[in-house]
Amino acid sequence: MFEFSKKILSKVSFDRILFKKELKKAIHWASPSERTLLKIWCLSTFGHLYQAEILEAFNSVI
């Protein structure tokens, strides 16, 4: 699921709203260990564009 999420997020990274929506889905589908990897990957890949959105999405995970 991690690789699939990376592929989707890369494809929608042109649009802030779509990226945030897909990131929330990816976080929800991911296992706890995958969430950590996903967070690191998102921040290193898209942190310069969407850092606030990424941190907000991961902080809202229960």
Distance bins in CASP14 RR format, pairs under 12 A and 6 or more apart:
PFRMAT RR
TARGET T0000
AUTHOR 0000-0000-0000
RMODE 2
METHOD distances of the structure
MODEL  1
1 7 0 0 0 0 0 1 0 0 0 0 0
1 8 0 0 0 0 0 1 0 0 0 0 0
1 25 0 0 0 0 0 1 0 0 0 0 0
1 26 1 0 0 1 0 0 0 0 0 0 0
1 27 0 0 0 0 0 1 0 0 0 0 0
1 28 0 0 0 0 0 1 0 0 0 0 0
1 29 1 0 1 0 0 0 0 0 0 0 0
1 30 1 0 1 0 0 0 0 0 0 0 0
1 31 1 0 0 1 0 0 0 0 0 0 0
1 33 0 0 0 0 0 1 0 0 0 0 0
1 34 1 0 0 1 0 0 0 0 0 0 0
1 35 0 0 0 0 0 1 0 0 0 0 0
1 37 0 0 0 0 0 1 0 0 0 0 0
1 38 0 0 0 0 1 0 0 0 0 0 0
2 8 0 0 0 0 0 1 0 0 0 0 0
2 9 0 0 0 0 0 1 0 0 0 0 0
2 26 0 0 0 0 1 0 0 0 0 0 0
2 27 0 0 0 0 0 1 0 0 0 0 0
2 29 0 0 0 0 1 0 0 0 0 0 0
2 30 1 0 0 1 0 0 0 0 0 0 0
2 31 0 0 0 0 1 0 0 0 0 0 0
2 33 0 0 0 0 1 0 0 0 0 0 0
2 34 1 0 1 0 0 0 0 0 0 0 0
2 35 0 0 0 0 1 0 0 0 0 0 0
2 36 0 0 0 0 0 1 0 0 0 0 0
2 37 1 0 1 0 0 0 0 0 0 0 0
2 38 1 0 0 1 0 0 0 0 0 0 0
2 39 0 0 0 0 0 1 0 0 0 0 0
2 40 0 0 0 0 0 1 0 0 0 0 0
2 41 0 0 0 0 1 0 0 0 0 0 0
2 42 0 0 0 0 0 1 0 0 0 0 0
3 9 0 0 0 0 0 1 0 0 0 0 0
3 10 0 0 0 0 0 1 0 0 0 0 0
3 26 0 0 0 0 0 1 0 0 0 0 0
3 30 0 0 0 0 0 1 0 0 0 0 0
3 34 0 0 0 0 1 0 0 0 0 0 0
3 37 0 0 0 0 0 1 0 0 0 0 0
3 38 0 0 0 0 0 1 0 0 0 0 0
3 41 0 0 0 0 0 1 0 0 0 0 0
4 10 0 0 0 0 0 1 0 0 0 0 0
4 11 0 0 0 0 0 1 0 0 0 0 0
4 22 0 0 0 0 0 1 0 0 0 0 0
4 25 0 0 0 0 0 1 0 0 0 0 0
4 26 0 0 0 0 1 0 0 0 0 0 0
4 29 0 0 0 0 1 0 0 0 0 0 0
4 30 0 0 0 0 0 1 0 0 0 0 0
4 34 0 0 0 0 0 1 0 0 0 0 0
4 38 0 0 0 0 0 1 0 0 0 0 0
5 11 0 0 0 0 0 1 0 0 0 0 0
5 12 0 0 0 0 0 1 0 0 0 0 0
5 19 0 0 0 0 0 1 0 0 0 0 0
5 22 1 0 0 1 0 0 0 0 0 0 0
5 23 0 0 0 0 1 0 0 0 0 0 0
5 24 0 0 0 0 0 1 0 0 0 0 0
5 25 0 0 0 0 1 0 0 0 0 0 0
5 26 1 1 0 0 0 0 0 0 0 0 0
5 27 0 0 0 0 1 0 0 0 0 0 0
5 28 0 0 0 0 0 1 0 0 0 0 0
5 29 1 0 0 1 0 0 0 0 0 0 0
5 30 1 0 0 1 0 0 0 0 0 0 0
5 31 0 0 0 0 0 1 0 0 0 0 0
5 34 1 0 0 1 0 0 0 0 0 0 0
5 35 0 0 0 0 0 1 0 0 0 0 0
5 37 0 0 0 0 1 0 0 0 0 0 0
5 38 1 0 0 1 0 0 0 0 0 0 0
5 39 0 0 0 0 0 1 0 0 0 0 0
5 41 0 0 0 0 1 0 0 0 0 0 0
5 42 0 0 0 0 1 0 0 0 0 0 0
5 45 0 0 0 0 0 1 0 0 0 0 0
6 12 0 0 0 0 0 1 0 0 0 0 0
6 13 0 0 0 0 0 1 0 0 0 0 0
6 22 0 0 0 0 0 1 0 0 0 0 0
6 23 0 0 0 0 0 1 0 0 0 0 0
6 26 0 0 0 0 1 0 0 0 0 0 0
6 30 0 0 0 0 0 1 0 0 0 0 0
6 34 0 0 0 0 0 1 0 0 0 0 0
6 37 0 0 0 0 1 0 0 0 0 0 0
6 38 1 0 0 1 0 0 0 0 0 0 0
6 40 0 0 0 0 0 1 0 0 0 0 0
6 41 1 0 0 1 0 0 0 0 0 0 0
6 42 0 0 0 0 1 0 0 0 0 0 0
6 44 0 0 0 0 0 1 0 0 0 0 0
6 45 0 0 0 0 1 0 0 0 0 0 0
6 46 0 0 0 0 0 1 0 0 0 0 0
7 13 0 0 0 0 0 1 0 0 0 0 0
7 22 0 0 0 0 0 1 0 0 0 0 0
7 26 0 0 0 0 0 1 0 0 0 0 0
7 41 0 0 0 0 0 1 0 0 0 0 0
7 45 0 0 0 0 0 1 0 0 0 0 0
8 18 0 0 0 0 1 0 0 0 0 0 0
8 19 0 0 0 0 1 0 0 0 0 0 0
8 21 0 0 0 0 0 1 0 0 0 0 0
8 22 1 0 1 0 0 0 0 0 0 0 0
8 23 0 0 0 0 1 0 0 0 0 0 0
8 24 0 0 0 0 0 1 0 0 0 0 0
8 25 0 0 0 0 1 0 0 0 0 0 0
8 26 1 0 0 1 0 0 0 0 0 0 0
8 29 0 0 0 0 0 1 0 0 0 0 0
8 38 0 0 0 0 0 1 0 0 0 0 0
8 42 0 0 0 0 0 1 0 0 0 0 0
9 15 0 0 0 0 0 1 0 0 0 0 0
9 18 0 0 0 0 1 0 0 0 0 0 0
9 19 1 0 0 1 0 0 0 0 0 0 0
9 20 0 0 0 0 0 1 0 0 0 0 0
9 21 0 0 0 0 0 1 0 0 0 0 0
9 22 1 0 1 0 0 0 0 0 0 0 0
9 23 1 0 0 1 0 0 0 0 0 0 0
9 24 0 0 0 0 0 1 0 0 0 0 0
9 25 0 0 0 0 1 0 0 0 0 0 0
9 26 1 0 0 1 0 0 0 0 0 0 0
9 27 0 0 0 0 0 1 0 0 0 0 0
9 30 0 0 0 0 0 1 0 0 0 0 0
9 38 0 0 0 0 1 0 0 0 0 0 0
9 39 0 0 0 0 0 1 0 0 0 0 0
9 41 0 0 0 0 1 0 0 0 0 0 0
9 42 1 0 0 1 0 0 0 0 0 0 0
9 43 0 0 0 0 0 1 0 0 0 0 0
9 45 0 0 0 0 1 0 0 0 0 0 0
9 46 1 0 0 1 0 0 0 0 0 0 0
9 47 0 0 0 0 0 1 0 0 0 0 0
9 49 0 0 0 0 0 1 0 0 0 0 0
9 50 0 0 0 0 1 0 0 0 0 0 0
9 53 0 0 0 0 0 1 0 0 0 0 0
9 54 0 0 0 0 1 0 0 0 0 0 0
9 57 0 0 0 0 0 1 0 0 0 0 0
10 18 0 0 0 0 0 1 0 0 0 0 0
10 19 0 0 0 0 1 0 0 0 0 0 0
10 22 0 0 0 0 0 1 0 0 0 0 0
10 23 0 0 0 0 0 1 0 0 0 0 0
10 26 0 0 0 0 0 1 0 0 0 0 0
10 41 0 0 0 0 0 1 0 0 0 0 0
10 42 0 0 0 0 0 1 0 0 0 0 0
10 45 1 0 0 1 0 0 0 0 0 0 0
10 46 0 0 0 0 1 0 0 0 0 0 0
10 49 0 0 0 0 0 1 0 0 0 0 0
11 18 0 0 0 0 1 0 0 0 0 0 0
11 19 0 0 0 0 1 0 0 0 0 0 0
11 22 0 0 0 0 1 0 0 0 0 0 0
12 18 1 0 1 0 0 0 0 0 0 0 0
12 19 1 0 1 0 0 0 0 0 0 0 0
12 20 0 0 0 0 1 0 0 0 0 0 0
12 21 0 0 0 0 1 0 0 0 0 0 0
12 22 1 0 1 0 0 0 0 0 0 0 0
12 23 0 0 0 0 1 0 0 0 0 0 0
12 24 0 0 0 0 0 1 0 0 0 0 0
12 25 0 0 0 0 0 1 0 0 0 0 0
12 26 0 0 0 0 0 1 0 0 0 0 0
12 46 0 0 0 0 0 1 0 0 0 0 0
12 49 0 0 0 0 0 1 0 0 0 0 0
12 50 0 0 0 0 0 1 0 0 0 0 0
13 19 1 0 1 0 0 0 0 0 0 0 0
13 20 0 0 0 0 0 1 0 0 0 0 0
13 22 0 0 0 0 1 0 0 0 0 0 0
13 23 0 0 0 0 1 0 0 0 0 0 0
13 42 0 0 0 0 1 0 0 0 0 0 0
13 45 0 0 0 0 1 0 0 0 0 0 0
13 46 1 0 1 0 0 0 0 0 0 0 0
13 47 0 0 0 0 0 1 0 0 0 0 0
13 48 0 0 0 0 0 1 0 0 0 0 0
13 49 1 0 0 1 0 0 0 0 0 0 0
13 50 1 0 0 1 0 0 0 0 0 0 0
13 53 0 0 0 0 0 1 0 0 0 0 0
13 54 0 0 0 0 0 1 0 0 0 0 0
14 22 0 0 0 0 0 1 0 0 0 0 0
14 46 0 0 0 0 0 1 0 0 0 0 0
14 49 0 0 0 0 1 0 0 0 0 0 0
14 50 0 0 0 0 0 1 0 0 0 0 0
15 21 0 0 0 0 1 0 0 0 0 0 0
15 22 0 0 0 0 1 0 0 0 0 0 0
15 23 0 0 0 0 0 1 0 0 0 0 0
15 46 0 0 0 0 0 1 0 0 0 0 0
15 49 0 0 0 0 0 1 0 0 0 0 0
15 50 0 0 0 0 0 1 0 0 0 0 0
15 53 0 0 0 0 0 1 0 0 0 0 0
16 22 0 0 0 0 0 1 0 0 0 0 0
16 23 0 0 0 0 0 1 0 0 0 0 0
16 46 0 0 0 0 0 1 0 0 0 0 0
16 49 1 0 0 1 0 0 0 0 0 0 0
16 50 1 0 0 1 0 0 0 0 0 0 0
16 51 0 0 0 0 0 1 0 0 0 0 0
16 52 0 0 0 0 1 0 0 0 0 0 0
16 53 1 0 0 1 0 0 0 0 0 0 0
16 54 0 0 0 0 0 1 0 0 0 0 0
16 56 0 0 0 0 0 1 0 0 0 0 0
16 57 0 0 0 0 0 1 0 0 0 0 0
17 23 0 0 0 0 0 1 0 0 0 0 0
17 24 0 0 0 0 0 1 0 0 0 0 0
17 50 0 0 0 0 0 1 0 0 0 0 0
17 53 0 0 0 0 1 0 0 0 0 0 0
18 24 0 0 0 0 0 1 0 0 0 0 0
18 25 0 0 0 0 0 1 0 0 0 0 0
18 50 0 0 0 0 0 1 0 0 0 0 0
18 53 0 0 0 0 0 1 0 0 0 0 0
19 25 0 0 0 0 0 1 0 0 0 0 0
19 26 0 0 0 0 0 1 0 0 0 0 0
19 42 0 0 0 0 1 0 0 0 0 0 0
19 45 0 0 0 0 0 1 0 0 0 0 0
19 46 1 0 0 1 0 0 0 0 0 0 0
19 47 0 0 0 0 0 1 0 0 0 0 0
19 49 0 0 0 0 1 0 0 0 0 0 0
19 50 1 0 1 0 0 0 0 0 0 0 0
19 51 0 0 0 0 0 1 0 0 0 0 0
19 52 0 0 0 0 0 1 0 0 0 0 0
19 53 1 0 0 1 0 0 0 0 0 0 0
19 54 0 0 0 0 1 0 0 0 0 0 0
19 56 0 0 0 0 0 1 0 0 0 0 0
19 57 0 0 0 0 1 0 0 0 0 0 0
20 26 0 0 0 0 0 1 0 0 0 0 0
20 27 0 0 0 0 0 1 0 0 0 0 0
20 42 0 0 0 0 0 1 0 0 0 0 0
20 46 0 0 0 0 0 1 0 0 0 0 0
20 49 0 0 0 0 0 1 0 0 0 0 0
20 50 1 0 0 1 0 0 0 0 0 0 0
20 52 0 0 0 0 1 0 0 0 0 0 0
20 53 1 0 1 0 0 0 0 0 0 0 0
20 54 0 0 0 0 1 0 0 0 0 0 0
20 55 0 0 0 0 0 1 0 0 0 0 0
20 56 0 0 0 0 1 0 0 0 0 0 0
20 57 1 0 0 1 0 0 0 0 0 0 0
20 58 0 0 0 0 0 1 0 0 0 0 0
20 60 0 0 0 0 0 1 0 0 0 0 0
21 27 0 0 0 0 0 1 0 0 0 0 0
21 28 0 0 0 0 0 1 0 0 0 0 0
21 50 0 0 0 0 0 1 0 0 0 0 0
21 53 0 0 0 0 0 1 0 0 0 0 0
21 57 0 0 0 0 1 0 0 0 0 0 0
22 28 0 0 0 0 0 1 0 0 0 0 0
22 29 0 0 0 0 0 1 0 0 0 0 0
22 38 0 0 0 0 0 1 0 0 0 0 0
22 42 0 0 0 0 0 1 0 0 0 0 0
22 46 0 0 0 0 0 1 0 0 0 0 0
22 50 0 0 0 0 0 1 0 0 0 0 0
22 53 0 0 0 0 0 1 0 0 0 0 0
22 54 0 0 0 0 0 1 0 0 0 0 0
22 57 0 0 0 0 1 0 0 0 0 0 0
23 29 0 0 0 0 0 1 0 0 0 0 0
23 30 0 0 0 0 0 1 0 0 0 0 0
23 35 0 0 0 0 0 1 0 0 0 0 0
23 38 0 0 0 0 1 0 0 0 0 0 0
23 39 0 0 0 0 1 0 0 0 0 0 0
23 41 0 0 0 0 0 1 0 0 0 0 0
23 42 1 0 0 1 0 0 0 0 0 0 0
23 43 0 0 0 0 0 1 0 0 0 0 0
23 45 0 0 0 0 0 1 0 0 0 0 0
23 46 0 0 0 0 1 0 0 0 0 0 0
23 47 0 0 0 0 0 1 0 0 0 0 0
23 49 0 0 0 0 0 1 0 0 0 0 0
23 50 0 0 0 0 1 0 0 0 0 0 0
23 52 0 0 0 0 0 1 0 0 0 0 0
23 53 1 0 0 1 0 0 0 0 0 0 0
23 54 1 0 0 1 0 0 0 0 0 0 0
23 55 0 0 0 0 0 1 0 0 0 0 0
23 56 0 0 0 0 1 0 0 0 0 0 0
23 57 1 0 1 0 0 0 0 0 0 0 0
23 58 0 0 0 0 1 0 0 0 0 0 0
23 60 0 0 0 0 0 1 0 0 0 0 0
23 61 0 0 0 0 0 1 0 0 0 0 0
24 30 0 0 0 0 0 1 0 0 0 0 0
24 35 0 0 0 0 0 1 0 0 0 0 0
24 38 0 0 0 0 0 1 0 0 0 0 0
24 42 0 0 0 0 0 1 0 0 0 0 0
24 53 0 0 0 0 1 0 0 0 0 0 0
24 54 0 0 0 0 0 1 0 0 0 0 0
24 56 0 0 0 0 1 0 0 0 0 0 0
24 57 1 0 1 0 0 0 0 0 0 0 0
24 58 0 0 0 0 1 0 0 0 0 0 0
24 59 0 0 0 0 0 1 0 0 0 0 0
24 60 1 0 0 1 0 0 0 0 0 0 0
24 61 0 0 0 0 1 0 0 0 0 0 0
25 38 0 0 0 0 0 1 0 0 0 0 0
25 57 0 0 0 0 1 0 0 0 0 0 0
26 34 0 0 0 0 1 0 0 0 0 0 0
26 35 0 0 0 0 1 0 0 0 0 0 0
26 37 0 0 0 0 0 1 0 0 0 0 0
26 38 1 0 0 1 0 0 0 0 0 0 0
26 39 0 0 0 0 0 1 0 0 0 0 0
26 41 0 0 0 0 0 1 0 0 0 0 0
26 42 0 0 0 0 1 0 0 0 0 0 0
26 54 0 0 0 0 0 1 0 0 0 0 0
26 57 0 0 0 0 1 0 0 0 0 0 0
26 58 0 0 0 0 0 1 0 0 0 0 0
26 61 0 0 0 0 0 1 0 0 0 0 0
27 34 0 0 0 0 1 0 0 0 0 0 0
27 35 1 0 0 1 0 0 0 0 0 0 0
27 36 0 0 0 0 0 1 0 0 0 0 0
27 37 0 0 0 0 0 1 0 0 0 0 0
27 38 1 0 0 1 0 0 0 0 0 0 0
27 39 0 0 0 0 1 0 0 0 0 0 0
27 42 0 0 0 0 1 0 0 0 0 0 0
27 53 0 0 0 0 0 1 0 0 0 0 0
27 54 0 0 0 0 1 0 0 0 0 0 0
27 55 0 0 0 0 0 1 0 0 0 0 0
27 56 0 0 0 0 0 1 0 0 0 0 0
27 57 1 0 1 0 0 0 0 0 0 0 0
27 58 1 0 0 1 0 0 0 0 0 0 0
27 59 0 0 0 0 0 1 0 0 0 0 0
27 60 0 0 0 0 1 0 0 0 0 0 0
27 61 1 0 1 0 0 0 0 0 0 0 0
27 62 0 0 0 0 0 1 0 0 0 0 0
28 34 0 0 0 0 0 1 0 0 0 0 0
28 35 0 0 0 0 1 0 0 0 0 0 0
28 38 0 0 0 0 0 1 0 0 0 0 0
28 57 0 0 0 0 1 0 0 0 0 0 0
28 58 0 0 0 0 0 1 0 0 0 0 0
28 60 0 0 0 0 0 1 0 0 0 0 0
28 61 1 0 0 1 0 0 0 0 0 0 0
28 62 0 0 0 0 0 1 0 0 0 0 0
29 35 0 0 0 0 1 0 0 0 0 0 0
29 38 0 0 0 0 1 0 0 0 0 0 0
29 61 0 0 0 0 0 1 0 0 0 0 0
30 36 0 0 0 0 1 0 0 0 0 0 0
30 37 0 0 0 0 1 0 0 0 0 0 0
30 38 1 0 1 0 0 0 0 0 0 0 0
30 39 0 0 0 0 1 0 0 0 0 0 0
30 41 0 0 0 0 0 1 0 0 0 0 0
30 42 0 0 0 0 0 1 0 0 0 0 0
30 57 0 0 0 0 0 1 0 0 0 0 0
30 58 0 0 0 0 0 1 0 0 0 0 0
30 61 0 0 0 0 1 0 0 0 0 0 0
31 37 0 0 0 0 1 0 0 0 0 0 0
31 38 0 0 0 0 1 0 0 0 0 0 0
32 38 0 0 0 0 0 1 0 0 0 0 0
32 39 0 0 0 0 0 1 0 0 0 0 0
32 58 0 0 0 0 0 1 0 0 0 0 0
32 61 0 0 0 0 1 0 0 0 0 0 0
32 62 0 0 0 0 0 1 0 0 0 0 0
33 39 0 0 0 0 0 1 0 0 0 0 0
33 40 0 0 0 0 0 1 0 0 0 0 0
34 40 0 0 0 0 0 1 0 0 0 0 0
34 41 0 0 0 0 1 0 0 0 0 0 0
34 42 0 0 0 0 0 1 0 0 0 0 0
34 61 0 0 0 0 0 1 0 0 0 0 0
35 41 0 0 0 0 0 1 0 0 0 0 0
35 42 0 0 0 0 0 1 0 0 0 0 0
35 54 0 0 0 0 0 1 0 0 0 0 0
35 57 0 0 0 0 0 1 0 0 0 0 0
35 58 1 0 0 1 0 0 0 0 0 0 0
35 59 0 0 0 0 0 1 0 0 0 0 0
35 61 1 0 0 1 0 0 0 0 0 0 0
35 62 0 0 0 0 0 1 0 0 0 0 0
36 42 0 0 0 0 0 1 0 0 0 0 0
36 43 0 0 0 0 0 1 0 0 0 0 0
36 58 0 0 0 0 1 0 0 0 0 0 0
36 61 0 0 0 0 0 1 0 0 0 0 0
37 43 0 0 0 0 0 1 0 0 0 0 0
37 44 0 0 0 0 0 1 0 0 0 0 0
37 45 0 0 0 0 0 1 0 0 0 0 0
37 58 0 0 0 0 0 1 0 0 0 0 0
38 44 0 0 0 0 0 1 0 0 0 0 0
38 45 0 0 0 0 0 1 0 0 0 0 0
38 46 0 0 0 0 0 1 0 0 0 0 0
38 54 0 0 0 0 1 0 0 0 0 0 0
38 57 0 0 0 0 1 0 0 0 0 0 0
38 58 0 0 0 0 1 0 0 0 0 0 0
38 61 0 0 0 0 0 1 0 0 0 0 0
39 45 0 0 0 0 0 1 0 0 0 0 0
39 46 0 0 0 0 0 1 0 0 0 0 0
39 47 0 0 0 0 0 1 0 0 0 0 0
39 51 0 0 0 0 0 1 0 0 0 0 0
39 54 1 0 0 1 0 0 0 0 0 0 0
39 55 0 0 0 0 1 0 0 0 0 0 0
39 56 0 0 0 0 0 1 0 0 0 0 0
39 57 0 0 0 0 1 0 0 0 0 0 0
39 58 1 0 1 0 0 0 0 0 0 0 0
39 59 0 0 0 0 0 1 0 0 0 0 0
39 61 0 0 0 0 1 0 0 0 0 0 0
40 46 0 0 0 0 0 1 0 0 0 0 0
40 47 0 0 0 0 0 1 0 0 0 0 0
40 54 0 0 0 0 0 1 0 0 0 0 0
40 58 0 0 0 0 0 1 0 0 0 0 0
41 47 0 0 0 0 0 1 0 0 0 0 0
41 54 0 0 0 0 1 0 0 0 0 0 0
41 58 0 0 0 0 0 1 0 0 0 0 0
42 48 0 0 0 0 0 1 0 0 0 0 0
42 49 0 0 0 0 0 1 0 0 0 0 0
42 50 1 0 0 1 0 0 0 0 0 0 0
42 51 0 0 0 0 1 0 0 0 0 0 0
42 52 0 0 0 0 0 1 0 0 0 0 0
42 53 0 0 0 0 1 0 0 0 0 0 0
42 54 1 0 1 0 0 0 0 0 0 0 0
42 55 0 0 0 0 1 0 0 0 0 0 0
42 56 0 0 0 0 0 1 0 0 0 0 0
42 57 0 0 0 0 1 0 0 0 0 0 0
42 58 0 0 0 0 1 0 0 0 0 0 0
43 49 0 0 0 0 0 1 0 0 0 0 0
43 50 0 0 0 0 1 0 0 0 0 0 0
43 51 1 0 0 1 0 0 0 0 0 0 0
43 52 0 0 0 0 0 1 0 0 0 0 0
43 53 0 0 0 0 0 1 0 0 0 0 0
43 54 1 0 1 0 0 0 0 0 0 0 0
43 55 0 0 0 0 1 0 0 0 0 0 0
43 57 0 0 0 0 0 1 0 0 0 0 0
43 58 0 0 0 0 1 0 0 0 0 0 0
44 50 0 0 0 0 0 1 0 0 0 0 0
44 51 0 0 0 0 0 1 0 0 0 0 0
44 54 0 0 0 0 0 1 0 0 0 0 0
45 51 0 0 0 0 0 1 0 0 0 0 0
45 54 0 0 0 0 1 0 0 0 0 0 0
46 52 0 0 0 0 0 1 0 0 0 0 0
46 53 0 0 0 0 1 0 0 0 0 0 0
46 54 1 0 0 1 0 0 0 0 0 0 0
46 55 0 0 0 0 0 1 0 0 0 0 0
46 57 0 0 0 0 0 1 0 0 0 0 0
47 53 0 0 0 0 1 0 0 0 0 0 0
47 54 1 0 0 1 0 0 0 0 0 0 0
47 55 0 0 0 0 1 0 0 0 0 0 0
47 58 0 0 0 0 0 1 0 0 0 0 0
48 54 0 0 0 0 0 1 0 0 0 0 0
50 56 0 0 0 0 1 0 0 0 0 0 0
50 57 0 0 0 0 1 0 0 0 0 0 0
50 58 0 0 0 0 0 1 0 0 0 0 0
51 57 0 0 0 0 0 1 0 0 0 0 0
51 58 0 0 0 0 0 1 0 0 0 0 0
52 58 0 0 0 0 0 1 0 0 0 0 0
52 59 0 0 0 0 0 1 0 0 0 0 0
53 59 0 0 0 0 0 1 0 0 0 0 0
53 60 0 0 0 0 0 1 0 0 0 0 0
54 60 0 0 0 0 0 1 0 0 0 0 0
54 61 0 0 0 0 0 1 0 0 0 0 0
55 61 0 0 0 0 0 1 0 0 0 0 0
END
